[in-house]
Amino acid sequence: MTFLNPFVLFGLAAAAIPILIHLFNIRKLTTIEFSTLKFLKELQKNKMRKVKVRQWLLLVLRTLLILLIVLAFSRPALKGSFGSLSSRAKSTIVILFDNSASMGLSNERGQFLAQAQTQSLKILSLLQENDDVFFLRLSDLPNATMDEATHDGKKVESLIRETEINFNHRTIEDGLHLVSRLLSQSKNLNKEVYVITDGQGTTLTSGIQKVQSQEGLFEPNTKIFYSSLSQRQIDNVAIERITVPPSLFQVGKPFVLNIGVKNYGTRPIINHLAGVSIGNNRVMQKSISLDGGENGTLEFSITPSQSGFVTGFVELEDDLFESDNRFFFSINIPEKIKLAIISKEEKYSRYISAALSLSDNANNPSPISISKLSPEQMTTTTLTANDIVVLSGIDALPIPRHSILQQYISNGGSVIFFPSADTNVASYNYLTQFGLAEMQLSRSSTTFEKVDYQFPIFQGMFEQILSKKKTAIETPQINTGLNARSESNLRSIISLSNGKNFLWLREVGRGRILGFSVPAIPEWSDFPLKGIFVPLLYQSALFLAAPINANEQLQYAVGEKIEFTSFQLKKGTMNSPSSLQLFDTENRKVPLIAYNKTSDEGISHSIFSFDNPIQAGIYTIFSQNDTVLTLPINIRREESNGALAEKDQIGTLLYSMGIAEGSITYVNPDSEISGTVLQSRFGIELWRYFLIAALFVALIEMFVARESKAKV
């Protein structure tokens, strides 16, 4: 047993007062013979014994009453973690404060952030002189809100009151790793960690837990107080993702946005509205119904009215958690597609140039800007200035050009390949570095056999044919072909009746190679003379001008380091670090860092980055007042999942860090945290029970004393 007010125990001496009074009242009596009383009846001996017993009982009750009152005021406690020595020793306190987006929600006790601030201030009030305290916000990780512990309670109070909701998503697991490093520097005997959170499961851990082995991050005497402010899962509907299927991005031609929606609640939703806005103008909306925990998809068809970066957002109707109701997106509709034709002879570029210079509308010029280069003009600069490079009639390249081509494709460049009419099996050694097997020369008369009409380059090309339920398209007559092997992980787009590929696709890193099996001259086939040649080549260029993954810009998140490469910037702009300027959603300039990064293949990349955007929205990169890239940045989807962490999950995480079960105290949000902490520190206080016992003893003493007087 521990006494929280041990000096009061000196009052136990007062228990001697009733004894002393009793002793002083016992006087030695003198016997005097009185003759007239001789005839009185002798008192019964048993009555005298009862009187003496009652007197002794009153003495015991009065003494016990004083003892109980003194013990009650000395605040006795059982099973405390702090002994009488440690309760007077210095302590190091760490408050790990969850200020993630979900802390902006509320329950019947008010907003979780306000509740967390109140609890933190009450913990602060328990500090004794010379105690050390750290205050850490989750949003500040991996850095510490306070680098050093302080004795200044006013400073910590100010930090607590200034804390606001932050959209950075960090986990308590990450926070506890930082806490362990801070506590390892403390030499104080007592160490306590207070975790204050809304209890969201996705905030607890990143998902990878060490269950079997302990890391031993904390000393055995470290106590954890875990306060989960929410006791039930809050219903929420959120946009999980936006995906853009492979498409040909052109002005006046629709592309598709697929919106993934999830009901994170437990109750069904009926006709929940979702709308798409371009800029700030809503262009369409749809509704969706989902059961609790169910996923669904909405499909929107967007038709851009002008070229450039199409930015906007998808927005759900209001619910309890409004922060995740918007999801931003950005799609680049090229104003001009820059394409370079590289050939040894003019005949290999003639048909290609003529086909790509045509326009589908007499009032609008072709969106493709064409330049012609010789193999000797292939440099890093000339290639990176173009969205697409056509290699036509090039059967070999000097070795130094191999690495230039590899760097261009790996960094996101696209290549259209046409073989040379002078081909031999040893040619095209520059393609082997992209995982292509040795080409095979086939001399046989053949035609189209199978067409993958679902491939994006066929969008709109054969609508009339398909509507009339025709099964064949105009096919060229092919007498000789250079065919890539099927085991080269190629996607076959058009195959021939002899089983070979006519048109194939090979993806390499962020880039692509689209290959034809015949030259762009009418020597091996009449393909350049057929009507299909122009739309197929034109659509191929539009397809390759789009990024390999149109969704890559949609994955940036608030609070993370944002990186992008020069290949993501609009072509034909000055991409030097000094020419680029980044502005956030409020049109504030953000510092931009540039550096080079070498890939595993030894290819150097130009990387631009900035750290920890704090607000969701569209971030814009300018070069000399020209928009060269827009980055949609959204909050992490983990914040949308309101499912609460179970005690077992919390215990498993803490156990993996070396915290024993007996060192964990779970704070009930309905209870006073100060009392919970004191009870954990010093055990269960017994003063209430001693007072109740004292009251009971006093009542018995009154009854016995009254009975005694009545009989005297």
Residue, then its C-alpha position, 0 to 999 in steps of 0.5 A: m500500500t502507498f500513501l499519497n499524503p504520507f505526512v497526514l499519517f502523523g495524525l494517527a497519534a490522535a487515536a490516543i485521545p479517546i484512550l487517554i480520556h478513558l484512563f483519566n475518567i477511571r478514579k479509585l473509589t473509597t468504600i463508605e458503609f451506609s447503614t440504610l443501604k444495607f437492605l438494598k438488593e445487591l446489583q447483579k454481576n452480569k449487568m455490571r459486566k454489560v456496562k463495562v463491555r459497552q464502555w470498552l466498545l465505545l472506546v474501540l469505536r472512537t479510536l477506530l473512527i479517528l484512525l479511519i479519518v486520518l487514513a482517508f486523508s492520507r490517501p492510501a492506494l494499492k498496486g501503483s507503478f510509482g513507489s514512494l521513491s519514484s513518485r518524488a523522482k523526476s519524470t519524462i512525459v511525451i504527448l503524441f498528438d494525432n492532428s490528422a484530417s479525421m480529427g476534424l470529425s465530432n461526436e457527442r462530446g464535440q470535435f475530436l481535436a478540441q477533446a484531444q487539446t483538453q486532454s493534453l492540457k489536463i496531462l500538462s497540469l499533472l506535471q511536477e517541478n523539474d519534470d521534462v515534457f515533449f509534445l509531438r504532432l503526428s503531422d510533423l513527422p518524421n521531424a519532432t515538434m520539439d527537438e528538446a524536452t522542456h520544463d516550461g509548461k506555458k510553452v507546451e500549452s501554447l503548442i497544444r492550443e495552436t495545433e490545427i488539423n493537418f492533411n499529412h497522413r502519418t501513423i502512430e507507429d512512426g510516431l512511437h519510433l520517434v518517441s523511443r529515440l527521444l526517451s532513450q536520451s532521458k535519464n529520468l526514472n519515470k517515463e510516460v507516453y500519452v497517445i491521443t487519437d480518434g482511434q482510426g485504424t489506418t492511423l495506428t500503423s502502416g500495416i506491417q507489424k512485428v508480432q513474434s519478435q520485440e524490437g525493445l524500443f522502450e525501457p521496461n519502466t515506460k508506461i503507455f497511456y492510449s486515449s481513443l476518443s471515438q467509440r464508434q465508426i463514423d459513416n463516410v463515403a469517399i472517392e478512392r481513385i480516378t482512372v483514365p483508360p488508354s485514350l486518344f486525347q484530342v480537342g472535341k473527342p471524348f475521353v473517359l474518367n472512371i471514378g472509384v467510390k467506396n462506402y466506408g460506413t456500415r449503412p447503405i447509401i441510396n442515390h449518393l450524388a457525384g459531380v465532375s467539374i472542369g475548372n470551377n464549372r460543374v459539367m455533369q453529375k451521376s448518383i450511386s447506391l452502395d451497401g456498407g463497405e461496398n465499392g462502386t464505379l461511376e463512368f463520366s465521358i469528358t469532351p475537352s473544348q480546347s487543348g492544354f491542361v484540363t484540370g478539375f475535380v470530382e465531388l461527392e455530396d456532403d457527409l460527415f467527413e467533408s475533407d475527402n469529398r473532392f478528388f482532383f485530376s489533370i489531363n493534358i490535351p496536346e496542342k501540338i504533338k512533336l514528332a521527328i522522323i529519322s531515316k537514312e533516305e528520303k523515301y523512307s520518310r515521304y509516305i509517313s510525312a504525307a500521312l501525318s500532315l493531313s487533317d481530319n478537318a479542313n478548318n483545322p491544321s494537323p495537330i502533329s508537328i513534323s521534323k526530319l532528322s538523319p541518324e547522325q543528328m540523333t542526340t539527347t537534345t533532339l530526341t527529348a524535344n519530341d514526343i514521338v520519334v519514328l525510326s524508318g528504314i534504320d537497320a543499324l545504329p552506331i553504339p553511342r546512339h544506343s544509349i541515347l535511344q535507351q535513355y529517351i525511351s526509358n524516360g517516357g519517350s515513344v518510338i514508331f518503328f518501320p524496318s528497312a527494305d534492305t533487312n538482314v537477320a543481323s540488323y536492328n541490334y539497337l532493339t535488343q537492349f529493349g528485350l526484343a528477340e532477334m527479328q525474323l524475316s518472313r517471305s510469304s503472301t499474307t493478309f490481316e487475320k486478327v485485329d484487336y479492336q479494343f486497342p485505343i488506336f482504333q477508337g472511332m476508326f471502324e465505327q461505321i464498319l462495326s455498326k454494319k456488322k462487317t467482319a473485315i477491314e481493308t487489308p494490304q497484301i503483304n509479301t515480305g515481313l520482318n516479324a518480332r518473336s511472340e516470346s518477347n512480351l509483345r502485345s499483338i495489335i494486328s496479326l497476319s494469316n501466317g501467324k506473325n505480328f503485323l503491328w505490335l507494342r512493347e512497353v519499356g519503363r515509361g516509354r513505348i515502341l510501336g512496331f510495324s513489320v513492313p517498311a513505309i514504302p511499297e516494296w514489301s507490301d502495298f500498305p502505304l498505298k492503302g486507305i488504312f495507312v493514314p488513319l492507322l499511322y495518325q491514330s498511332a501518333l495520338f496514342l503514343a503522345a499520351p503518357i503510358n499511364a494517364n493516371e500517374q499524375l493522379q497519385y500525388a498526395v498531401g504531406e509527401k515528397i512530390e517528384f516529377t521528371s523533365f519528360q513529364l513537362k510540355k515539350g519545347t519548353m526550357n526545362s532548366p531549374s532556373s526557368l521553372q516556377l511552382f505555384d500552389t493552390e493559393n498561387r503562392k510560389v513553392p521552392l522547387i529542387a532539381y537534381n539528377k538521379t541514376s536508374d538501375e540501368g545507369i540512365s541519368h534522369s532529371i528530377f524536380s521535387f518539392d516537399n510536403p504540400i499541405q493542401a489538396g488541389i492543383y499545383t502548377i509549374f510555369s516556364q516563362n509564363d507558359t504552363v508546362l505541367t499541372l499536378p493534382i494533389n489529393i489527401r491520402r485515402e487512408e484518412s477516409n476509412g473510419a474503422l477503429a483500431e481494435k485493442d488487440q491491434i493496439g496491443t500487438l503493435l505496442y508489444s512489437m515495440g517492447i511494451a508489456e501488456g501491464s504497462i499499457t493503460y487504455v483511457n476511457p473517453d468518458s472518464e477523467i484522464s487525470g484520475t485515470v493517470l493518477q490511478s495508474r501511477f499510484g494504484i487504486e485510491l482507497w480514501r473513499y472506502f476509508l471515509i465510508a467505513a468512518l461514517f459507518v463506525a460513527l453511526i455505530e458509536m452514536f447508537v451505542a452511546r445513546e443506548s448506554k445513556a438510556k440505560v443509565 
